[in-house]
Amino acid sequence: MQVMRYCEAKPYQAPEHYGMHCLRLQGKEATQTDSIWIGLSHLLPGGHTSMKDASVEKIYVVIDGEVTVETASGSVTLKFMDSCRLAPGEARALVNRTNAPASILLVMPQ
């Protein structure tokens, strides 16, 4: 078993993420995983990403506040424990349009 304590999670820089603090909870340099990694992003009010795609699927789970996920086909605002899956190649932007911080988990393949 590999335990990662939140207080020990290390930040990582994600390109084209603005007003966000990203932490690696599992995988990559944080722990040894076989197929996925998990990140936690804290979005300040107005925090956002650019509209960008990835070659792998992504799953987002909002654990605090509200985060709007924009895609070419529309946008949806996710709230506490709401989640969404983005297909490989599906461009997305994340936006915190509220006046309160928000937090979102990211799960994706290595």
N, C-alpha and C positions, 0 to 999 in steps of 0.2 A: 504494500500500500504506500502511496506517495501522498502526503498531505501538504497542501499549500495554504498557509494562513494568510488571510486578507492583509494583515499588518505587515507581512513580508513580501507581498506581491510587488514586482518591479514594474515601473512604467515602461512603455515602449512608444516610439514615435511612429505614427501612422501617417503616410503621405496624404496631403489634401484633407486633413481633419483640422478644423478650426474651432477654438473655444472648447476643446475636449481634452480630457485627461484619460489616457488609456492604460490599463493594467493587464498583464498576462496572468491568468489564474491557473491554467493548465497547458501543457505542451510547449513546443518550441524550446526556449531557454529556461522555462520555469520548471517543468517536470518532463519525464520521459513518457510520451504517449505514442501509440501505434498509428492512429489514423486521424485524430482530430486535435484541435486546440481551442481553448476558450479564453476570450478576452472580456473585460468589463470596461465600458466607456462611460465616463461621467460627462454630460453635456451641460455647459453653462447656458443660461438664457441666451438665445441667439446662436448657440453653438451649432455647427453643421459640418457636413462633408461635401465634397464636390459630387457631381453626378458621374459615377464611375462603375464599370463592370468588373467582374472577376471571372476567371475561367472555371471556378468551382462554386458549388452551391453554398449559401450562407443561411444561417438561422439566427434571428434576433428575438430576444425576449426582454420586454421592458420590466424592470424590477422597481423602478421609482419614477414618478412624474409621467410626462407624456412626450413621445417622440413621433414626429411625422416622417414616414418613409415615402419618398417620391420615386416613381418609376415612369417610364415612357407611357404606360397605360393608365396612370393616375396616381393618386396619393391616398394614404390612409394614416390616421392618427392612432397610435397604439398607446394603451394605458396599462396600468399595473397588471402584470402577468399575461398581457396579450403578446402574441408572437406572430412572426411571419417567416416564410421561406422564400428565398430568392434563388431562381434557377441559375445554373452556370451561364454566364454571358449576359444576364439581366442587369442592366445598369440601375443604380439606385443612388439616392442622396438621403441622408438623415438630417433632420432639422429639429431643434428645440424652439418652438414658437411661443413658449410660455415665459413667464417671469420667474419661474422656479427651476432649480437644477433638475436634471433627469439622469437616470442610469439605465443602461441597456447591455445585456449579455450578447456576445457574438460567439457562435459555434460554427466552425468550418473545418474542412479537411486540411491536413498538413500540407 
